[in-house]
Amino acid sequence: RLVTRGTEHGPLGELTEREREVLSLMAEGRSNVGIARQLWVTEGTVEKHVHSILAKLRLPETEDDHRRVLAVITFLEAR
């Protein structure tokens, strides 16, 4: 429930259940390797989920921003 609470509307509503799990683990400070171990998937699979999360949250690449942190902030604000 914590992973999906508050995500039905807005950009987080576009995320799949697995993407929300990955984002939740990102919010706990886990690395891609740590997330992969927790979810029993490969690191490459986690990287694909992270890429999809960043795209769905419409977080463009810039030299000034860290998109992974912005994604976590978006997640935490929705909780």
Secondary structure in CASP SS format (residue, H / E / C, confidence):
PFRMAT SS
TARGET T0000
AUTHOR 0000-0000-0000
METHOD secondary structure of the structure
MODEL  1
R C 1.00
L C 1.00
V C 1.00
T C 1.00
R C 1.00
G C 1.00
T C 1.00
E C 1.00
H C 1.00
G C 1.00
P H 1.00
L H 1.00
G H 1.00
E H 1.00
L C 1.00
T C 1.00
E H 1.00
R H 1.00
E H 1.00
R H 1.00
E H 1.00
V H 1.00
L H 1.00
S H 1.00
L H 1.00
M H 1.00
A H 1.00
E C 1.00
G C 1.00
R C 1.00
S C 1.00
N H 1.00
V H 1.00
G H 1.00
I H 1.00
A H 1.00
R H 1.00
Q H 1.00
L H 1.00
W C 1.00
V C 1.00
T C 1.00
E H 1.00
G H 1.00
T H 1.00
V H 1.00
E H 1.00
K H 1.00
H H 1.00
V H 1.00
H H 1.00
S H 1.00
I H 1.00
L H 1.00
A H 1.00
K H 1.00
L C 1.00
R C 1.00
L C 1.00
P C 1.00
E C 1.00
T C 1.00
E C 1.00
D C 1.00
D C 1.00
H C 1.00
R H 1.00
R H 1.00
V H 1.00
L H 1.00
A H 1.00
V H 1.00
I H 1.00
T H 1.00
F H 1.00
L H 1.00
E H 1.00
A H 1.00
R C 1.00
END
